[in-house]
Amino acid sequence: MARATTTRADILDSAVRLFAAHGFRGTSLQDIATDAGCSKASLLYHFTNKDAILTELLAPVGPEFAELEGRLAGLRGEEAARAAVTGLVDLSLRFRLQVKILLQDVDALINRPELPAADHIVERLTEALSGRSDAPQARVWAWMAMLGIILTSASECAIPEETLRAELTRGALRTLGLPTG
């Protein structure tokens, strides 16, 4: 049983790296099996197809966004914006490779059932990042901060994670016009 668990984990590790490097569409089951050190038959024993692998890789993202949304629900103003920045930076860094996969094949992947509805989560994050303000300036700054966090976290920058986390947070707060100290 331990070997089966290890093989499954190896397949998932290989898949997330390969999907991030070559895209979901650009990675074959054979590519994943070879990288994981197993046969394609063994891979298919664990996962019925490439979609099943992607579903398992993306499954934790939906509940994590729902949890963040819950934490942000009662907050307003600067408190909402700061909590949204911190939460989005945390999620984006925790799921860096998944973010990169989604960005590479966004048209094919954005409406997957294991992910929250993209329009819904983007609207909720924009509301929180703007401090719940309807002012056009606040909404534009919220979009800029959100996309900056997402795009930067998906990049392959050679910056230590602690530094990246601090600078993403500081940069997003600056973009939102909030004090960083």
Helices and strands as residue ranges (DSSP letters): H 2-22, H 29-36, H 40-46, H 50-58, H 61-72, H 77-94, H 96-104, H 106-109, H 118-129, H 136-154, H 161-175
